[in-house]
Amino acid sequence: MKKSAVILFSVLTALFLTVSNPGKSQAWTGYNGNELPTEAVPPFTAGDNSPDAGFVAEVISDPDSAANKLFKYDHSVIEGKQTYKMDWGIQGGTTATIIARIRGIEGSSSLRIAEIDVRNVNSGVGSKLQIGYDDSVRLESPALVSYLGNAKEWHIYRFVMNGADFTLYIDENPTPVLSGTSTKSRTDNWFKFGDQSASYSHTGLFDYILWDISGSYAPGQGAAIPDTLSKHYFGEASSIPDHASETIILYPNPSSGEFTLISQAEWINSEYTIVNSAGQIVRQGMVTGKATVVNSRGLSDGVYTLIVGTGNKTMHRERFIHKVSAD
């Protein structure tokens, strides 16, 4: 049986949440995959409601965390459309921030993992974030594209609107992946996700979607991602996290000089390898116990992948951020 774990998040228990942070953003509003979007509170409205007969929308158990649930969206045929729309109540404003944790499904024949369409009547423009099984991330307007190398894995997509300017951040890295000014004219005021194209098929898993209409917030700005979603992830951790169902945990993340690799017994005496975004090996070592200190000094600022695996043991991959400024 393949060994895997979600490292970055603890289980989300609330279906919708509001988290205030005075002096920064007003609050996050959020949906998670414990319920169908149309059954959440407040509910998403079914839009572009002409799916193919094979369309599947269901809540499934998270294979990496038994207590968690995920929303599975499977419209693997090109014909037809089906989306979920939220009127986010922007009254006169032109800024908003959306954060979504999404992944693809291994073996899917679909062309896209997900699409998020953002529209604002006050600025009169909109744009779409499109995530592809070819590992692409795209903005519809302006027409921009970048490639992740592993879009089928879990990622956090932070899609920021500031008037006509749209910016995409991935995995809370403060360096934008895509950024530009939209010229796509819009006269409505909502965002939606799903399949709204008769030219593409879509299949993906959604853990949660958060939005904040009080401002356009880059990673590290505005309210933090709620602790129930992001405990010990991209923030400070004062003690070793207690996640009994996870096989490997990295903390703190981002790192600044060193971090601790927490592992269950199955990974002890395995080799770890750190690779940069170009696929080059930059560091190697051994998992020596349940808590292995990994030296990341000398690495350039950026996002890295740590791989653990030896011999016939299934490999485990986890991403982390290293910040040179804190060395």
Summary of the structure (lengths in Angstrom):
residues: 327
radius of gyration: 19.7
end to end distance: 39.6
largest distance: 59.0
contacts: 1044
relative contact order: 0.17
helix: 4%
strand: 46%
